[in-house]
Amino acid sequence: MEMLRRNLKRQASRSLSAFAVSSPRAVDQENHHPNLAAASPPMSPSKNSPRQGASPRSKPVQRSVSSVAPSKAAAEEEQASAPADDTPAVKVVVRVRPTVCRPVDGKDLFFVRKTPPCSVAVGDRSFVVDGFLDDRASQADAFDMVGVPMIESALAGFNASLVCYGQSGTGKTYTMWGALAAMIDSSSDHADKGIAPRVFQNLFAQIQGRQESSPEKQTSYQCRCSFLEVYNEQINDLLDPSQRNLQIRENAGNGIHVENLTDEYVSTVEDVNQILMKGLSNRKVGTTSMNLKSSRSHVIFTCVIEAWSKGFSSNGFSSSRTSRITFVDLAGPDIDELDGGSKHCTREERHVKKSLSKLGKLVNILSEAQETQKDDSPHKQSCLTHVLKDTFGGNSRVTFLCSISSEHRCRTGTLSTLRFGERAKLMPNKALINEISEDDVNGLSDQIRQLKDELTRTKSGDTGSCKSGYFSGQNARESLHNLRVSLNRSLILPHIEIDSEEEMDVDEEDVHELRDQIRKLHSSSEDAFEDFMDAESGNDTSCSMGENPRTTEDDDQPVIDDYDEGPDMEEHKMSNNTKADQDLVSVRKSFLSIGASPQLSPMQDPTLCSSPKIHNKARKSITSPGLPPSKISVSDCPSDSNAVRSSLQSSKLSPTDSLAASLQRGLHIIEYHQQDPAPRKSFVGLSFDHFALNPRQSVAKVSSSIQASPEGQGAASSALCSSCKKAMDIDGNQPENINTEKQIVIPTGVMSNESANVPLKVCYLMAYFYISSISFRRIKHFLKPGGQHHLNNCFKERD
Ligand SMILES: Nc1ncnc2c1ncn2[C@@H]1O[C@H](COP(=O)(O)OP(=O)(O)OP(=O)(O)O)[C@@H](O)[C@H]1O
């Protein structure tokens, strides 16, 4: 309770002090045209430097000193650590415009009155404000109440903004800029001079005073200005009228800035006044029922002040502060919708109302939103709200000068303006000192060094264990490559469109079962391998690519390995009947191509694609004789030949090593599938290549063996028994009629002994095993009695 009472007391005294017009003129009004280059800044730009961003080049480290509505604990902590500064981040000052009309209906003109301690009353409605300037207040009073705190804030490193809001004709432009004549005469204390020229007059005087009073500090200042208007939802450069419809950019380094907006460097108040006059003369004006020369665009004048303090460190750098002074003169809505303005003005009026409405909504959102709920989206509703992001709810001390009229006919507009001010006061602006100190620079340098070290470690692979499993990134690539090499045959892995692929769900039970069966087969295959090697003794089992250089006249065509045929087999072929010949040709042209699903994320890798990109339609290109035209082929891509060749050439593993490696890889794949449920949906695009190692053969002499029935006919997987040429279902049965989308032709009887560097059976096994990474269920079925039977038949026939 005690704390609450103290807070309330503090707030009340703060409001009271702000409410009273008590600020003395900070400096004399003489203009000294100071030369600001006491110490050389890091950059010495020319005076006029157009086409630069409107915001500071570097985003300074921001030190929090004052914020609105912080949590109680945070507030206590902040007060303990920060210098005492009770300046609220958002202030609302009301100024009443002198009456210009005589009462026509006898009603009281002066219905707006000040009520203690710090409120403005309109009828029975009361609004809490931070300052009140009645209709007798002068421009100097307005400057004292609003302008002087802005200067103090800016020189302390805060961003400071003044936003004039109110109905058309209530004196916004007059209060902010004053009469043009007063601006031209910058040396005199003209009564009509507005807040902005007074601020700069005072600012430059203060800067000079600081430099002269403490030359040992060697602080250098540099100021640059920009001036823009938001007209019909477009941003135009008031300092360069040819620059229209400029774009707002936002990035971490520069924050919000307007691209290509002219920045002009200034060092005297005359410089600023010239810019102000130039910009204001380019502003769009029109006529409203309240104002003959009414502003029809919102204008934003920004002055960036950069200050460098030299220190005695090695780099001569001590601290740098960058602050912004922003003047926002909003166009006011007309009191009368039917003001007799031209059609063009009506359109302008619509835009003015729309943009002000969005600004009002933004203020509502910001005033109601909790600190944690703030996001960028409300600012992006319009150009105006976006470009004023720092002013509304951001890093800025902002004063809302609500211009009102005491005329009765403006009552609605006056109430609306005061309501706006009341809500704006609740905005959670967080004003920070924008400073970079030497410590900050050192800290950032350390951070950069650490990040560089981390990057270097990451690049060199010294990242400890792989976080995402064995089959991720490079590991996955290497593993798949090893597996492919170990199978001693080329694998073409086409990208196959997902939409037409068959989804395979793999459940854990299947995987466990499969794993057991593979283990069993692992041992049995070793036996089979031994047997096979015995049977193959006497045959040339060299796997050198150079061993069988059956080059063809198609040498310049894409070359892939194929089944080379020995004389025995050739004889065997010749003795077969025509149908068998056709089968042989068909199988001879066969090869294996496995299309890994693009969705197997950790295994999927673009670099695997030494393969053609196969689309659904492209898969039906090459057909084997005797097969329906819809049979699938995926290998007629010339670009693959080199990749295939290199794949084959890199095959240096012995058959047993290959077997062991393949099984090991396969187990990893299975483990991976068990661990990660994501890839359980596999898509199979199967096209069989030859399994055994074979010398190259041009594509012209090989073709596909993956067969697909015409689209739309069933999707059940099956295999064609190459001996009987009947489709078998997955369990090895021969159904009456199987319409398959994908069929696997198992080539038999065509393998040459010379070329079979790896036993055919093992190759078959490995091939299917490899497929297991894609299609567990199929493997599982093949490992079932029926499937095994079929596989064994093939092997027997071969042997
Ligand atoms: N406090 C004041 N003392 C003397 N004249 C004033 C005062 N306020 C406004 N005026 C005069 O009223 C007229 C309209 O003022 P001003 O153009 O500043 O209004 P505004 O709010 O900017 O209107 P709009 O939104 O249409 O641009 C001007 O001629 C201006 O000189």
The ligand as a Gaussian input file, in Angstrom:
#p B3LYP/6-31G(d) Opt

LIG

0 1
 N       -3.110000      30.025000     -32.015000
 C       -3.346000      30.700000     -33.152000
 N       -3.171000      32.042000     -33.167000
 C       -3.390000      32.728000     -34.283000
 N       -3.809000      32.178000     -35.445000
 C       -3.988000      30.853000     -35.472000
 C       -3.775000      30.044000     -34.345000
 N       -4.041000      28.768000     -34.671000
 C       -4.403000      28.789000     -35.960000
 N       -4.359000      30.010000     -36.447000
 C       -4.706000      30.395000     -37.815000
 O       -5.756000      29.555000     -38.244000
 C       -5.588000      29.200000     -39.579000
 C       -5.615000      27.652000     -39.697000
 O       -4.578000      27.170000     -38.972000
 P       -3.734000      25.909000     -39.453000
 O       -3.528000      25.941000     -40.910000
 O       -2.532000      25.811000     -38.624000
 O       -4.742000      24.778000     -39.116000
 P       -4.536000      23.228000     -39.287000
 O       -4.988000      22.565000     -38.048000
 O       -3.166000      22.976000     -39.672000
 O       -5.541000      22.867000     -40.434000
 P       -5.423000      21.758000     -41.539000
 O       -5.494000      20.432000     -40.854000
 O       -6.585000      21.973000     -42.407000
 O       -4.137000      21.973000     -42.222000
 C       -4.284000      29.779000     -40.016000
 O       -4.513000      30.926000     -40.777000
 C       -3.575000      30.127000     -38.777000
 O       -2.760000      31.275000     -38.914000

